[in-house]
Amino acid sequence: MANIRLYPPYGTHEQSSSVKFEIYDLDTDKIKVEIENVTDSVKADVK
């Protein structure tokens, strides 16, 4: 299990087009993160 921090942790809908995040407290060596933009159905993978 892992935790995710979003930067900035607040903001408006217009500011949400650019979000940074940090994954911490990860208890495994290999991860796969899938992020889907629900408005455009665009996926991004972090491996």
C-alpha positions as CSV (number, residue, x, y, z in Angstrom):
1,M,0.0,0.0,0.0
2,A,1.2,3.5,-0.7
3,N,0.1,7.1,0.0
4,I,-0.2,9.9,-2.6
5,R,0.3,13.6,-1.9
6,L,-1.1,16.1,-4.5
7,Y,0.6,19.5,-5.1
8,P,-1.1,21.9,-4.6
9,P,-3.6,20.1,-2.3
10,Y,-6.2,22.8,-3.1
11,G,-7.3,25.0,-6.0
12,T,-9.9,25.7,-8.5
13,H,-11.2,23.6,-11.4
14,E,-9.2,25.7,-13.9
15,Q,-6.0,25.1,-11.9
16,S,-6.5,21.3,-12.0
17,S,-5.1,21.0,-15.5
18,S,-1.6,20.7,-14.0
19,V,-1.2,18.6,-10.9
20,K,2.0,17.2,-9.4
21,F,2.0,14.2,-7.0
22,E,4.3,12.2,-4.8
23,I,4.0,8.6,-4.0
24,Y,5.4,7.7,-0.5
25,D,5.4,4.9,2.0
26,L,5.6,2.4,-0.8
27,D,6.2,-1.1,0.4
28,T,7.2,-2.7,-2.9
29,D,10.0,-2.3,-5.5
30,K,7.8,-2.3,-8.6
31,I,4.8,-0.1,-9.2
32,K,2.4,0.8,-12.0
33,V,0.2,3.9,-11.7
34,E,-2.5,4.6,-14.2
35,I,-4.1,8.0,-14.3
36,E,-7.1,8.7,-16.4
37,N,-8.4,12.1,-17.4
38,V,-12.1,11.6,-17.0
39,T,-13.0,14.6,-19.3
40,D,-10.9,13.5,-22.3
41,S,-10.3,9.7,-21.5
42,V,-6.6,10.3,-21.8
43,K,-4.4,7.8,-19.9
44,A,-1.0,8.3,-18.4
45,D,1.3,5.5,-17.1
46,V,4.0,5.8,-14.5
47,K,6.2,2.7,-14.3
